Amino acid sequence: MNLRGLDFAGVTTMAEQHEGVPIREALDLLAREQGCFDLLLTDICMPIMDGIALALAAARKFPELTILLMPATPISASAPMVSTLSSTT
């Protein structure tokens, strides 16, 4: 993920770019640094770890956290997953 644009805008970012990081590790990081994050930005479709599952788990554990899901692939390829997320909330 390229975060230079956010850094340039004065937003402090922290990227976990390890492919296949388990959801529990991401949630553990959020718990350890609770209150330090304003936004969780995650890809929708990832190999091994599903961004939608991460977003749902984070929303349950950290209801005050803003979560933004972004597709790295064209939206038409992600549309079935987005509609699934909409129907579960």
C-alpha positions in Angstrom: 0.0 0.0 0.0 1.4 3.4 -0.9 0.9 5.8 2.0 3.0 8.7 0.7 -0.1 10.7 -0.1 -1.4 10.4 3.4 2.0 11.2 4.9 2.3 14.2 2.6 -1.1 15.4 4.0 0.2 15.3 7.5 -1.5 12.0 8.5 0.6 9.7 10.6 0.5 6.2 9.1 1.5 2.8 10.2 1.6 0.1 7.6 1.6 -3.6 8.3 2.6 -4.9 4.9 3.4 -8.5 5.8 1.4 -10.6 3.4 -0.7 -13.1 5.3 -0.7 -11.4 8.7 -3.4 -13.2 10.7 -6.5 -11.1 11.6 -5.7 -11.8 15.3 -2.3 -10.1 15.0 -3.9 -7.0 13.5 -6.5 -7.0 16.2 -3.8 -7.5 18.9 -2.0 -4.4 17.5 -5.2 -2.4 17.7 -5.7 -3.6 21.3 -2.1 -2.9 22.4 -2.2 0.6 20.9 -5.9 1.2 21.8 -6.8 4.9 21.4 -3.8 5.6 19.2 -5.6 4.8 15.9 -8.2 6.9 14.3 -8.7 4.8 11.2 -8.3 1.3 10.0 -7.7 1.3 6.3 -7.7 -2.2 4.7 -8.0 -3.8 1.3 -11.2 -5.8 0.7 -9.6 -8.7 -1.1 -6.3 -10.0 0.2 -4.7 -13.4 -0.1 -4.9 -15.4 3.1 -6.5 -12.7 5.2 -9.9 -11.2 4.2 -10.2 -7.5 4.8 -14.0 -7.8 5.4 -13.4 -10.3 8.2 -10.9 -7.9 9.7 -13.3 -5.0 9.4 -16.1 -6.9 11.0 -14.0 -8.2 13.9 -12.5 -4.7 14.5 -15.9 -3.1 14.5 -17.1 -5.5 17.2 -14.0 -5.0 19.4 -13.5 -1.3 18.7 -16.8 0.3 17.9 -15.3 3.8 18.1 -12.7 3.0 15.4 -13.4 4.3 11.9 -12.9 1.6 9.3 -12.4 2.2 5.6 -12.4 -0.7 3.1 -10.8 0.0 -0.3 -10.5 -2.4 -3.2 -7.1 -2.7 -4.7 -8.7 -4.4 -7.7 -11.4 -2.8 -10.0 -14.6 -2.4 -8.1 -16.5 -4.8 -10.4 -14.2 -7.6 -9.1 -14.9 -6.7 -5.5 -18.6 -6.0 -5.8 -19.8 -9.5 -4.7 -17.8 -9.1 -1.4 -19.1 -5.6 -0.8 -22.7 -6.7 -1.2 -22.0 -9.5 1.2 -20.7 -7.0 3.8 -23.7 -4.8 3.3 -26.1 -7.6 4.0 -24.4 -8.6 7.2 -24.4 -5.3 8.9 
